[in-house]
Amino acid sequence: MNIILAAGIILIVLSIVFIKKWPPYWGFLIVFLIMGFQDNVEGDYVNYKDEYEQIAVNHIADSRTMEDEPVMPVIESFVSYLGPFWLFVLLMSLFQAYVLTEFVKRYCPKPYQFLAAILFFFTFNMMLLQMKAMRQGLAIEMMMAAFMLADRKKHQWISLVVAVMAYYTHNSSLLVLPFFLVFFYISVEADVKRFLRKLGIIKGKVKESSVPKVRKEGNVWSNLLRHPLTMPALMVTVYLVMYYFKITVLNQYMIPLMILTGGNNRLAGYADTTNIAESLDANLFDISPLIVLYDAVIVFLVSGYYKSAGPRMRVFCAMSIAAAFGDMLFFGAGTFARMIMYYVVFNLAVYPAVALRIKRKYGKKWALVFAVFLLGYAVKTSLPWITGMEPDRFGNYQFIFMP
């Protein structure tokens, strides 16, 4: 029996049956069971298990990442006093599931919160990849926690501490920093202005007249720029230009660039340069038309929602669009493609919000079509990994307590 597939089907059925009374924590409880009790799949999981057992001998944090990324080894050292590796995985997964649940509760519109856990479960760049890239998965949820802590009324500075901890868990979390800083500024802007006003550095806002302003008729170009389809069309055009650049230029120069930089910077080290000398003439970055089409649709719909979104959700939308561009650009570039994982998880807030906008503008039927489109693509692209019986795939998955 394929445990992950069976759990995913149960998750979908329960979400649909109890669609109006399905709080996020029930969906992420199923995610927690799969992530927290995992065993028998090769990859980073096995490497971290060996590392943990080595640390448990004398409870001293010692790892190949200790110099630049010490947080996880230190946590492993503390947990090693409490129990074996499976306990560490359980506690880490509990933290991740809790953060995901709170994120969905805070930022997802209630009518479509049921989508979040299903998307996280089946989207390959979410649950499945986080189960293999455990340390990076921990850093991702730490960054999500940092965003939520920044969005509090008090003590937003704690979010900066958590963001720094995420960086020292996995240095690649630096990719999220520009978006986090914008989000942080949005959250503290009112307090900063209030403080500066008290100091007399800036003056209070002048109250505008209660007389309504008369909207001036613009010219053809200004009307075009204000049209709701202009930004989506422009973003898709940029996306297609980047795709053309990928297939004509990037495919030709990316492999030599990976060889030149692979040993010299932290992120380039994730590029898969195995047997690269025999592959220089190969088009390693070929991408399925289905992926190109899917990401183009996402760019169009999220760009259309961007204008009506609030300031914080606009940051998430920008990350969602960046994830779609990155999915298209870096598909086939080995584990370098893992870097978009930091952006993809914010789709858990963006996609349900887009679904709600579609429902309000075009009706429930089209919102359902969008939901099926999302889930169908997620299942189709993850199914080969869920059912595959190669040593590093999840057809071999079993619970830690199984013989």
N, C-alpha and C positions, 0 to 999 in steps of 0.2 A: 504494500500500500504506500502510495506517495503521500507522506504526511503533510508536506507544505501545500500541495494542491488541494488535498481534502480540507485543510484548515481554511484555505482561501475560498473554496466553494461555500463552506459554512458561513464565513464572514459575509460573502455577497448575499446569500439567502437571508440571513438574519437581518442584515442592513435593509433589505427590500421589504421584508415582512413587517419589521418594526420601524419603518422609515421615519414616522412622526414621533416616535418615542425611543430613539436610539442615541443616547448620549455618547460622545466621543470615547469615553473611557472603556466602553464595552468593546469597541472595535480595536482599540490599541491594547486591550487585554489579550486578544488573540495574537496580535503582533508580538507582545511581550512573551507569550508562551513559546512562540517559534524562535525568537531571538535569544531568550534567556535560558532555554534548555537545549540549545543546539549541540550537535556532535556529529562526527563521522564525515565531515566535508573538508577536504584538503585546502590549504591556502594559508592566509595570515593567521587563521584561527589556530592551526597546529603550531605555527611559529611562536605565537604569543603564549600558548600552553607550555611549550618548552621553556620559554623565558621565565614564566611565572614559577614553574617548578624549580628552576635554578635559583630564583630569588628567594623562594620559600626555604631553601636550605639554611640560610643564615639571616634572612629577613633584611638584607641590604639591597637597596635599589641599585641594580647593575644591569645595563642594557646598552645596545649599540646606539640608542637614541638619547642616552643619558645626558650627553653634553649639550645638545641643542633642543631636545624635546623631553624634559625630565618628568613631566607631570604624571604620565601613565605609569612609568616604573615606580614612582614614589607611592602612587595609589596601590599598585600591586604589592609593594612592600608592606603597607599597612594591612591590607586585606589578608595577606599570607599568614598573619597571626590568627585570623579567624577561621580559615578553612581552605579547602583546595580550590583549584582553578575554576571549577564549575560555579562556586559561590561568587567569585569575582565577576564572571560573565553574567550571572543572575543579577547582581547588584548594579552592574553597569547598564544592563538592559532595562532594569526597573527605572533608573534615572532617565534613560532615553525615552521610554514610553511615557513617563510622567511629563517630561518637557513637551513632547509631541501633543499629548492630550491638552495641556494647558494652552499651547499655541493655537490649537484648533478651536478650543472653547473661546479664546479671546478674539481671534481674527476671522474665523469662518462664519458666514451667515448661517443661522440655524437650519433653514430648510434644506441645506445641502452639506451639512456637517458629516452626514453618513458617507459622503464620497471620500473624505480625507483618509480614513484608515484603509479603505480598499485601494486607493491610489498608492499609498505608502507601501502596502503589502505587495502589490504586483508590479509597480514601476521598478525596473531593474536597478536604476541609479539610486534607489532609496533602500528598502529593507534588505534585499538580497546582497547588494554591494556593501552595505554597512556591516552585514554579518561577516563578510570576508575581510574588508578593510576596517577592522575593529577600532583601531586608534583614531583613524580619520573620522569614523562614525561618531565616536565620543566627542571629538572636536566640533563636529557639525552641530550636535545637540547643545553643546556648550555655547556656541555662537547664537543659536536660537534663544537660549536662556538669556544671553546678554541683550538681545533685542528686546525681549519682554521686560527685563529689569530696567532698561533705558526708558521704557514706556510706563513708568510709575510716577506717582506724584512726588514721592520723596526718595532720597538716597539713590538717585540715578547713577552716582559715581561707582556704585557696586558693579554696574554693568561693564565698566571699563576694566575692573579687576578680572571679571569672568572672561572678557575678551582676551586679555593678556594670558590667562590660563589656557584658553583655547589655542592660542598661538604656540605656547610651550607644550601643548599636547601634540599638535601637528602644525608645523610651520606654514603649511599650505593654506591655513585659515586666513592668512594675510590677504588672500584674494577677496575676502568678504569685507575687509576693513573699509574701503571707500563707501560702500553702501551703509555699513554700520555707523560711520561717522555722520553721514547725512541724516540717518534716522535719529541718532543721538541729538544732533543739533535741533531737529524738528521737535523733539521731546522737551528740550530744555530752553527753547527759544523764548517762550513767554517769561520764564523765571529770570533769564539773563536780561531781558529788556526791562523787567520790573526792577531788578537790582541796579541797572545802569540809570534808570529813571530816579531812583532814590538818591543816587550819587550826583544827580544833576548833569550827567554826561549827555543824556538825551532827554528831550522833552516829550511830554505826553502827546498822544495823538489828538489832532484837531477833529472835533466832531463834524461829520459831514452834514450838510443841509438835508432836512427831511424832504425837501422837494425832489421828486424823482427826476433822474437824469433822462434827457431825451437821447435815445440811441441814434447815432448818426449812421447814415447809409454809407457803407464802404464801397470801394471800387471792386472790380471783378477779382483782382488778386487777393485782396483782404477777405472777401467773401469766400474765396476758394480755400484760403488758409483756415478759416473758421469752420469749414465743412467737416462733419464728423468722420467722413471717410478719408480725409486727406492724410492724416497721420498714419492710419493703418496701411494705406496704399504706399506711402513713402517708406515705411519700415519694411514692408514686404519687398519693395524694390531694392532697398539696401541689402536685404537678406539674399535675394537672388543674385545680386552683383557679387556678394561675398561667396556665394556658392560657385559662381563662374570662376572667381579668383581661385577657389579651392581646387577645382578640377583642372585648371589650366596652369596655375603657377605653384600652388602649395604642394600638389602631388609631386612636382618635379624637384622642389628644393627642400621639402620638409625632412626627408630621410638624411641627406647630408648634414642638415642643420642639427638634427638629433644626435648625430655622431659627434659633431664638433662641440656641442654643449652638454652632452649627456653626463660628463663627469665633472662639470664646472659649476652647476647651479642646482639648487635643491629640487625645483619643480621639474626641470628637464630630465632629472633622474627617473621620472616616472614613465618616460617614453620607452616603448618596447623596442630595443635595438638588437634583439636576438637574431642571429644569422643575417644581420643587416647587409653584409657585403654581397650575399647572394640575392638580395632583394632590391638592389638599387634601381633596376629597370622595371620593377613591378609597381603596379598602381595600388599601394597598400591602403590608400584612403578612399577607395571606392565606397559609395554609400547607396543604400537602397532608395529608389524613388519614393517608397512609402515613408521613409524617415524624412526626406526632404519635404514632401507634401504635408506631413503631420506638423512639422516644426513651422512651416510657412503659415498654416492655418492658425497655429497657436500665436505666432507673432502678430497676425492680423487681428485676432479677437482680443488679445491682451492689450494691444496698442489702442484698439477701439474703446476698451474699458478704462484705460489710463486717465483720460480727460475727466471722467466723472468720478474717479476714485479720490479718496481723501489723501492728505499728504503722506501718511505712513504707508498706506496701501500702494501709493505710487512708487515708493522705494521697492516694495515687494514685486510690483509689476516690472520694474526695470530689471530686477534680478531674474524674473521669469523669462523675459525677452533675452537677456544675456545667456540663460541656460539653453534656450532654443538655438541661438546662434552657435554656442559652444558645442551643442550636440551635433550640429551639422558640420562644423569646421573640424572637430577633433575626432570624429568617428573613425576608428581604425588606427588611431595613434597610440596603441597599447594602453597601458594604465594611465597615461597622461590625461585621457578622457575622464578619469576619476575626479579631476579638479572641478567639474561642473556640479558635482554632488552638493557643494555648498549652496548653490543657487536653486537646484531642483527642488529641495525640500520646501522652499517658500511657495511653491505651486500649491501646496496644501491649503493655503489661504487664498491664492489668486484664482485658481480654477473654480472653486465653489462660488466665489464672488462674480466671476464672469457668467457662470450658469444662472445665477440669480438675475443678473442684468439682462440676459437673453430671455428669461422667463417674463420679466416685466415689459420688455420691448416687443417681443415676438410671440409670447405665449408659452405655456407649459410644454407643449409638444416639442418645440425646437430646443428647449432646455434639456429635455430628455434625450434628444438626438445628440446633443453635445456631450452629455454624460456617458452615453453608450460609446460615442467616438473616443472619449478619453479612456474608458475602461477596456474597450476592445483593443486599442493600440497597446495599452499597458500589458494586458494578458498575452497578446500575440508575441510581443518582443521578449517577455520574461519566460514564457512557457518552455522554450528549449533548455533554459538553465534550470528551471524547476524540475523538469522530467529527465534531463540528461543524466546518463549513468557514468560519464567520465569521472575520474577520481576527484576532480575539483568542482563538480556540479552537484546540484541539490537533490537529484534522484537518489543519492546515497544518504540523505539526511535521516538522522534518527535522534530521538530524545536521549539526553545524557543518562537517564535511568534505565534505558532499554539494554538488554544483554547483547 
